[in-house]
């Protein structure tokens, strides 16, 4: 099932395979606008996580993944130029939670009053 032009429900589902995801259309559209401007596919490693799965992968108790408003995007194969472009676009599209690792970037839809930037 399509959530938007480029994102499918399967990308949103929790990796536990047992629960129903929380879908926020506003977050889906925010991610779609990012994808449109990036002009290349975004490979989602993790989107919605149920509380149990979130804890099993070391997620925080108040994770935005549990709320259905966070994604981890695989960027292990991206060139530095594209990583920079994605970071700039994420800020432009108001992803106020940005977590950076070598293999992925975490983006979430927290409010501006809670914005944060961290490195894994």
C-alpha positions in Angstrom: 0.0 0.0 0.0 1.3 3.4 -1.0 1.6 6.1 1.7 2.9 8.7 -0.8 4.5 8.9 -4.2 7.7 7.2 -3.0 6.9 5.5 0.3 5.1 2.3 1.0 3.5 1.0 4.1 6.0 -1.8 4.3 8.8 0.8 4.9 6.9 2.1 7.9 6.1 -1.2 9.6 7.9 -2.2 12.8 10.6 -4.9 12.2 9.0 -7.1 14.9 6.4 -8.0 12.4 3.6 -8.3 15.0 2.2 -4.8 15.6 0.3 -2.2 13.7 2.3 1.0 12.9 1.3 4.5 13.8 0.9 6.5 10.6 1.1 10.3 10.7 0.2 11.7 7.3 1.9 15.0 8.1 5.2 13.2 8.8 4.8 11.1 5.6 4.3 14.2 3.6 7.3 15.9 5.3 9.4 12.9 4.3 8.0 13.0 0.8 8.9 16.6 0.3 12.5 15.8 1.5 12.6 12.9 -1.0 11.3 15.2 -3.8 14.0 17.8 -3.2 16.7 15.2 -2.7 15.8 13.7 -6.2 17.1 10.2 -5.3 15.7 7.3 -3.4 15.9 7.2 0.4 16.4 3.7 1.9 14.6 3.5 5.2 16.2 1.3 7.8 13.7 1.9 10.5 10.5 4.0 10.8 7.8 3.0 13.3 8.9 0.8 16.2 6.6 -0.7 18.8 7.9 0.0 22.4 9.1 -3.6 22.8 11.1 -3.7 19.6 12.4 -0.2 20.3 13.8 -1.3 23.6 15.3 -4.5 22.0 17.4 -2.4 19.6 18.6 0.0 22.3 16.1 2.9 21.5 15.3 5.5 24.1 12.1 5.3 26.1 10.6 8.4 24.5 11.9 7.6 21.0 10.2 9.4 18.1 10.2 6.0 16.3 7.6 4.8 18.8 5.5 7.8 17.9 5.8 7.0 14.2 7.6 10.3 13.6 11.2 9.2 13.0 13.2 7.5 10.3 16.7 6.1 10.0 17.9 6.5 6.5 20.7 4.3 5.2 23.5 6.5 3.8 26.3 4.0 4.0 26.7 4.0 0.2 26.2 7.8 -0.3 28.9 10.1 -1.4 29.9 12.9 1.0 28.4 15.4 -1.3 25.0 13.6 -1.1 25.2 13.3 2.6 25.8 17.0 2.9 22.9 17.7 0.5 20.6 15.4 2.6 21.6 17.2 5.8 20.9 20.6 4.4 17.5 19.5 3.0 16.6 17.9 6.3 17.1 21.2 8.1 15.2 23.0 5.3 12.2 20.7 5.8 12.2 21.2 9.6 13.4 17.8 10.8 14.4 19.1 14.2 15.9 15.9 15.4 19.1 14.9 13.6 21.3 12.0 14.6 24.3 11.2 12.5 26.2 7.9 12.3 28.6 6.5 9.7 25.9 4.2 8.3 22.7 6.1 8.7 21.0 9.4 9.5 18.1 9.7 12.0 15.5 12.3 11.2 12.5 13.1 13.4 9.6 15.4 13.5 9.9 16.8 17.0 8.9 20.4 17.7 11.5 23.2 17.3 11.5 23.8 21.0 13.0 20.3 21.4 15.5 20.4 18.5 18.7 18.4 18.8 21.7 17.2 16.9 23.8 14.3 18.0 26.4 11.8 16.7 26.1 8.0 17.4 
